[in-house]
Amino acid sequence: MTDLKTGANPLFLREEELRQAIEMLYFAYRDFTSEADAMLEKYGFGRAHHRVIYFVGRHPMISVSDLLDILKITKQSLSRVLGQLVRDGFIVQHRGTADRRQRLLELTAKGVEIERQLTEAQRQRIANAYREAGGDAVQGFRAVLLGIMDAPERGRFARRDQP
């Protein structure tokens, strides 16, 4: 690995540029989540609730085990959050058809509405940033995000238009 402080780096990345990128990610994430956090607070929910709502919305009838795989949290943590979302009427659980022990998760109409509201502000923020940055920057940003992810997760984002 190239020593970032002293070695010749082919991307000419200096320590300060890397530190600034880390800082920018923190600020971007803070601002990206701010509107959603305010909405979640009204329900007594946190970011864990948001992640569950989002991924159940993106993958209707997702199994609990698949959701655990995406979120990389413990069963105990998911159980607490999921229990509250089920009790409050945002998510419904179905038994699997092949395996009756399997629990499949789906947003209720109430869940669909909160997911839409939570996602809209974030979707708009990303759309505005993409518009301002331009197509090449969007592709570069995608490549950087994929590079930051652990390799096993990258397959989730394989482009349909690529082999």
Salt bridges, closest charged atoms under 4 A:
GLU15 OE2 - ARG19 NE 2.96
ASP31 OD1 - ARG30 NE 2.83
GLU35 OE2 - ARG125 NH2 3.04
ASP37 OD2 - ARG47 NH2 2.50
ASP69 OD1 - LYS72 NZ 3.04
ASP69 OD2 - ARG156 NH2 3.22
ASP99 OD1 - ARG101 NE 3.15
GLU106 OE1 - HIS94 NE2 2.70
GLU113 OE2 - ARG116 NH2 2.63
GLU120 OE2 - ARG123 NH2 3.13
GLU153 OE2 - LYS72 NZ 3.64
GLU153 OE1 - ARG156 NE 2.50
